[in-house]
Amino acid sequence: MSCKASAAQCLRDWEELQDGFQRVQDTHRLYRQKLEELTKLQDGLSSSIGRQKKRLRELAVALPRPSGADCSQEELYLQEVEDLIKERQNVFFEMEAYLPKKNGLYLSLVLGNVNVTLLSKQAKFAYKDEYEKFKLYLTIILLILSFTCRFLLNSRVTDAVFNFLLVWYYCTLTIRESILINNGSKIKGWWVFHHYISTFLSGVMLTWPDGLMYQKFRNQFLSFSMYQSFVQFLQYYYQSGCLYRLRALGERHTMDLTVEGFQSWMWRGLTFLLPFLFFGQFWQLYNAVTLFRLARLPECKEWQVLMCGFPFFILFTGNFFTTLRVVNQKFQNKCKDPKRD
């Protein structure tokens, strides 16, 4: 009797499984159908936005410019149209952040044609927050490791581990930032190029063989690395606080990031941060001068000496003049509108 009851129970369980399997199949079929519809909508919307942007560009080029100081009603209307064109371009930028797009050259070389566009706000924010945490955690690890190499372990092996971590860190940053830019983050210009230069510099440091020239520059480089990690740690907490307040007020884009430099939205309380930034930038110049002097010594045989000197000089030049430009721009805006800040 128990065998029959057990068999009947197994049959009922099997029928329930069959029903559940059928529901899963139906749901999966519906999912694939909606996915195909979504893909068609994405393609159609991308084409429509592309046509609209092309017509806007043509219209912007064709718009006549005001002829004199006294603007007629027609010229005022044309100026209003020009402002609306710029506003419409920003709207299209927001739309395209939720549409699949072709990868840039760098992402195409690294990832191929994989679609890296995140289609929901939650996914974008989660990826952005994970990027920020990645920067913070690696900054702390680099600070500890550079301190260990500088004061506790004088070994080319541990130095190589530190330099390899720097190469991996900056390579990963460039990839993650490219993905974030594809998803609407507006980081651009020098602060993106900065990480490519840093990747190259770290790679050259990794290949530098142990010797007299390396030992002459080693402690200076490790001390600079400690200081740089410390400043980046300060920047993270300062910038993340600024961004949080400005996003809450609706003054910043929700996908804006903290960056390793000064931005115009970082103005409040800046007297605290600017001296640290300028000191680090002049330390980069000091590193470049030191390496150029080492390269002139008759004992210098390594090509890495000059190949590290040039990136340090480029980093100083880019960081220093970009910071000056943004500070000057902020001062001018403050003079024009004293109540703004």
C-alpha positions as CSV (number, residue, x, y, z in Angstrom):
1,M,0.0,0.0,0.0
2,S,2.8,2.3,0.9
3,C,4.5,1.6,-2.4
4,K,1.3,2.6,-4.3
5,A,1.0,5.8,-2.3
6,S,4.6,6.7,-2.9
7,A,4.2,6.1,-6.7
8,A,1.0,8.2,-6.8
9,Q,2.9,11.0,-4.9
10,C,5.7,10.8,-7.4
11,L,3.3,11.1,-10.3
12,R,1.6,14.2,-8.8
13,D,5.1,15.8,-8.2
14,W,6.0,15.0,-11.8
15,E,2.8,16.6,-13.1
16,E,3.5,19.7,-10.9
17,L,7.0,19.9,-12.4
18,Q,5.5,19.6,-15.9
19,D,3.1,22.5,-15.2
20,G,6.0,24.6,-13.7
21,F,8.2,23.8,-16.7
22,Q,5.5,24.9,-19.1
23,R,5.1,28.2,-17.2
24,V,8.8,28.8,-17.4
25,Q,8.8,28.0,-21.1
26,D,5.9,30.4,-21.7
27,T,7.6,33.2,-19.6
28,H,10.9,32.6,-21.5
29,R,9.1,32.8,-24.9
30,L,7.4,36.1,-23.8
31,Y,10.8,37.4,-22.5
32,R,12.5,36.6,-25.9
33,Q,9.6,38.3,-27.7
34,K,9.9,41.4,-25.5
35,L,13.6,41.4,-26.0
36,E,13.2,41.4,-29.8
37,E,10.7,44.2,-29.5
38,L,13.1,46.1,-27.3
39,T,16.0,45.7,-29.8
40,K,13.8,47.0,-32.6
41,L,12.8,50.0,-30.5
42,Q,16.4,50.7,-29.6
43,D,17.5,50.5,-33.3
44,G,14.6,52.8,-34.4
45,L,15.2,55.3,-31.6
46,S,18.9,55.4,-32.3
47,S,18.2,56.1,-36.0
48,S,15.7,58.8,-35.2
49,I,18.1,60.5,-32.7
50,G,20.9,60.3,-35.3
51,R,18.7,62.0,-38.0
52,Q,17.6,64.7,-35.5
53,K,21.2,65.4,-34.4
54,K,22.3,65.7,-38.0
55,R,19.5,68.1,-38.8
56,L,20.3,70.1,-35.7
57,R,24.0,70.4,-36.7
58,E,23.0,71.5,-40.2
59,L,20.6,74.1,-38.7
60,A,23.2,75.4,-36.3
61,V,25.7,75.9,-39.1
62,A,23.0,77.7,-41.3
63,L,21.8,80.0,-38.5
64,P,22.9,83.6,-39.3
65,R,24.8,85.5,-36.6
66,P,23.7,88.8,-35.1
67,S,24.9,91.7,-37.2
68,G,25.3,94.4,-34.6
69,A,24.8,95.6,-31.1
70,D,21.2,96.5,-31.6
71,C,19.4,93.2,-32.0
72,S,16.1,93.1,-33.9
73,Q,13.2,90.9,-33.0
74,E,14.3,88.4,-35.6
75,E,17.8,88.2,-34.3
76,L,16.5,87.7,-30.8
77,Y,14.4,84.9,-32.0
78,L,17.5,83.3,-33.8
79,Q,19.4,83.6,-30.6
80,E,16.6,81.8,-28.8
81,V,16.7,79.1,-31.4
82,E,20.4,78.7,-31.0
83,D,19.9,78.2,-27.2
84,L,17.2,75.7,-27.8
85,I,19.5,73.7,-30.2
86,K,22.1,73.4,-27.4
87,E,19.4,72.4,-24.9
88,R,18.1,69.8,-27.4
89,Q,21.6,68.3,-27.8
90,N,21.9,67.8,-24.1
91,V,18.5,66.0,-24.1
92,F,19.7,63.7,-26.9
93,F,22.9,63.0,-24.8
94,E,20.7,61.9,-21.9
95,M,18.6,59.7,-24.2
96,E,21.6,58.0,-25.8
97,A,22.9,57.1,-22.3
98,Y,20.2,54.5,-22.2
99,L,20.8,53.2,-25.7
100,P,23.4,50.7,-26.9
101,K,26.2,52.4,-28.8
102,K,29.4,51.4,-30.6
103,N,32.4,51.2,-28.4
104,G,35.2,53.7,-28.9
105,L,38.6,52.7,-30.3
106,Y,40.1,51.8,-26.9
107,L,37.1,49.7,-25.7
108,S,37.0,48.0,-29.2
109,L,40.7,47.1,-28.9
110,V,40.2,45.8,-25.3
111,L,36.7,44.2,-25.3
112,G,35.8,44.0,-29.0
113,N,32.2,44.7,-29.9
114,V,30.7,43.7,-26.6
115,N,27.8,46.0,-25.6
116,V,28.7,47.8,-22.4
117,T,25.7,50.0,-22.1
118,L,23.7,49.6,-18.9
119,L,20.0,50.1,-19.6
120,S,18.7,51.1,-16.1
121,K,19.5,53.8,-13.7
122,Q,20.0,51.3,-10.9
123,A,22.6,49.4,-12.9
124,K,24.4,52.6,-13.9
125,F,24.5,53.8,-10.3
126,A,25.6,50.4,-9.0
127,Y,28.5,50.3,-11.5
128,K,29.5,53.9,-10.7
129,D,29.5,53.3,-7.0
130,E,31.5,50.1,-7.5
131,Y,34.0,52.1,-9.5
132,E,34.4,54.6,-6.7
133,K,34.8,51.9,-4.1
134,F,37.4,50.2,-6.3
135,K,39.4,53.5,-6.5
136,L,39.2,54.0,-2.7
137,Y,40.2,50.4,-1.8
138,L,43.1,50.3,-4.3
139,T,44.3,53.8,-3.1
140,I,44.5,52.4,0.5
141,I,46.3,49.3,-0.7
142,L,48.8,51.3,-2.8
143,L,49.5,53.6,0.2
144,I,50.2,50.6,2.5
145,L,52.4,48.9,-0.1
146,S,54.4,52.0,-1.0
147,F,55.0,52.6,2.7
148,T,56.2,48.9,3.1
149,C,58.5,49.2,0.1
150,R,59.9,52.5,1.3
151,F,60.6,51.8,4.9
152,L,60.3,48.1,5.6
153,L,61.5,46.1,2.5
154,N,64.2,47.2,0.2
155,S,63.8,44.6,-2.5
156,R,63.4,44.8,-6.3
157,V,60.9,42.0,-6.1
158,T,58.5,43.9,-3.8
159,D,59.1,47.0,-5.9
160,A,58.1,45.0,-9.0
161,V,54.9,43.8,-7.2
162,F,54.1,47.5,-6.4
163,N,54.7,48.7,-9.9
164,F,52.7,45.8,-11.4
165,L,49.8,46.7,-9.1
166,L,50.1,50.3,-10.4
167,V,50.0,49.1,-14.0
168,W,47.0,46.9,-13.4
169,Y,45.2,49.7,-11.4
170,Y,45.6,52.3,-14.1
171,C,44.7,49.9,-16.9
172,T,41.6,48.9,-15.1
173,L,40.7,52.5,-14.4
174,T,40.9,53.4,-18.1
175,I,38.6,50.5,-19.1
176,R,36.1,51.3,-16.3
177,E,36.1,55.0,-17.1
178,S,35.5,54.2,-20.8
179,I,32.5,52.1,-19.9
180,L,31.2,54.9,-17.6
181,I,31.6,57.5,-20.4
182,N,29.6,55.1,-22.6
183,N,26.9,55.2,-19.9
184,G,26.6,59.0,-19.5
185,S,29.5,60.0,-17.3
186,K,30.9,63.3,-18.5
187,I,34.5,62.9,-17.4
188,K,36.7,63.9,-20.3
189,G,39.7,65.8,-21.5
190,W,42.9,65.8,-19.5
191,W,41.6,63.7,-16.6
192,V,41.0,60.7,-18.9
193,F,44.4,61.1,-20.7
194,H,46.1,61.4,-17.3
195,H,45.4,57.7,-16.6
196,Y,46.9,56.6,-20.0
197,I,50.1,58.5,-19.2
198,S,50.2,57.0,-15.7
199,T,49.7,53.5,-17.2
200,F,52.7,54.0,-19.5
201,L,54.8,55.5,-16.6
202,S,54.0,52.5,-14.3
203,G,54.9,50.1,-17.1
204,V,58.3,51.6,-17.7
205,M,59.0,51.6,-13.9
206,L,58.1,47.9,-13.9
207,T,60.7,47.2,-16.5
208,W,63.5,49.3,-15.0
209,P,66.3,46.9,-13.9
210,D,67.9,47.2,-10.5
211,G,71.1,49.2,-10.6
212,L,72.7,52.5,-9.6
213,M,70.2,54.8,-11.4
214,Y,67.2,52.9,-10.1
215,Q,68.5,53.0,-6.5
216,K,69.2,56.8,-6.8
217,F,65.5,57.4,-7.8
218,R,63.8,54.6,-5.9
219,N,63.2,56.3,-2.5
220,Q,62.1,59.5,-4.1
221,F,59.5,57.6,-6.3
222,L,58.2,55.6,-3.4
223,S,57.8,58.7,-1.2
224,F,56.0,60.4,-4.0
225,S,53.7,57.4,-4.5
226,M,52.9,57.5,-0.7
227,Y,52.0,61.2,-0.9
228,Q,50.0,60.7,-4.1
229,S,47.9,57.9,-2.5
230,F,47.3,60.1,0.5
231,V,46.2,63.0,-1.6
232,Q,43.9,60.8,-3.7
233,F,42.4,59.5,-0.4
234,L,41.7,63.1,0.7
235,Q,40.3,63.9,-2.7
236,Y,37.9,61.0,-2.7
237,Y,36.2,62.0,0.6
238,Y,36.2,65.7,-0.3
239,Q,34.8,65.2,-3.8
240,S,32.3,62.6,-2.9
241,G,30.9,64.9,-0.2
242,C,30.7,67.8,-2.8
243,L,29.0,65.6,-5.4
244,Y,26.5,64.3,-2.9
245,R,25.4,67.8,-1.9
246,L,25.3,69.1,-5.5
247,R,23.3,66.1,-6.8
248,A,20.8,66.6,-3.9
249,L,20.4,70.2,-5.1
250,G,20.1,69.1,-8.7
251,E,23.2,71.0,-9.8
252,R,25.3,68.0,-10.9
253,H,24.7,65.0,-13.2
254,T,23.9,61.8,-11.3
255,M,26.7,60.0,-13.2
256,D,29.5,62.5,-12.4
257,L,32.6,61.0,-10.8
258,T,35.3,61.9,-8.5
259,V,38.6,62.5,-10.4
260,E,42.2,62.8,-9.6
261,G,42.3,66.6,-10.0
262,F,40.4,69.8,-9.5
263,Q,37.0,70.4,-11.0
264,S,34.9,73.6,-11.0
265,W,32.2,72.0,-8.8
266,M,34.9,71.4,-6.0
267,W,35.1,75.1,-5.0
268,R,33.5,75.1,-1.6
269,G,36.2,74.6,1.1
270,L,38.9,74.4,-1.6
271,T,41.5,76.2,0.5
272,F,41.9,72.9,2.3
273,L,42.6,70.8,-0.9
274,L,44.5,73.1,-3.3
275,P,47.8,73.3,-1.5
276,F,48.0,69.5,-1.4
277,L,47.3,69.3,-5.1
278,F,49.9,72.0,-6.1
279,F,52.5,70.4,-3.9
280,G,52.0,67.0,-5.5
281,Q,52.1,68.6,-9.0
282,F,55.5,70.3,-8.3
283,W,56.7,67.0,-6.9
284,Q,56.0,65.5,-10.3
285,L,58.1,68.3,-11.8
286,Y,60.9,67.6,-9.3
287,N,60.8,63.9,-10.3
288,A,61.1,64.8,-14.0
289,V,64.1,67.2,-13.2
290,T,65.8,64.5,-11.1
291,L,65.4,61.9,-13.9
292,F,66.7,64.3,-16.6
293,R,69.8,64.9,-14.4
294,L,70.3,61.2,-13.9
295,A,70.1,60.7,-17.7
296,R,73.1,63.1,-18.1
297,L,75.3,61.1,-15.9
298,P,78.0,58.9,-17.7
299,E,77.0,55.9,-15.6
300,C,73.4,56.1,-16.9
301,K,72.8,53.3,-19.4
302,E,69.1,52.5,-18.9
303,W,66.5,53.9,-21.4
304,Q,63.9,53.9,-18.6
305,V,65.4,57.0,-17.0
306,L,64.4,59.3,-19.9
307,M,61.2,57.4,-20.5
308,C,60.1,58.0,-17.0
309,G,61.2,61.6,-17.0
310,F,59.0,62.7,-19.9
311,P,55.8,61.2,-18.5
312,F,56.4,62.9,-15.2
313,F,56.9,66.2,-17.0
314,I,53.8,65.7,-19.0
315,L,51.8,64.9,-15.9
316,F,53.0,68.0,-14.2
317,T,52.2,70.2,-17.2
318,G,48.8,68.8,-17.7
319,N,47.8,68.8,-14.0
320,F,49.2,72.2,-13.2
321,F,47.8,74.1,-16.2
322,T,44.4,72.3,-16.1
323,T,44.1,73.2,-12.4
324,L,45.1,76.8,-13.1
325,R,42.6,77.1,-16.0
326,V,39.7,75.8,-13.9
327,V,40.6,78.0,-10.9
328,N,40.8,81.0,-13.2
329,Q,37.5,80.1,-14.8
330,K,35.9,79.8,-11.4
331,F,37.2,83.2,-10.3
332,Q,35.9,84.8,-13.4
333,N,32.4,83.3,-12.9
334,K,32.5,84.3,-9.3
335,C,33.3,87.9,-10.2
336,K,30.5,88.0,-12.8
337,D,28.0,86.5,-10.3
338,P,29.1,87.2,-6.7
339,K,25.9,85.8,-5.2
340,R,26.3,82.4,-6.9
341,D,28.8,81.0,-4.4
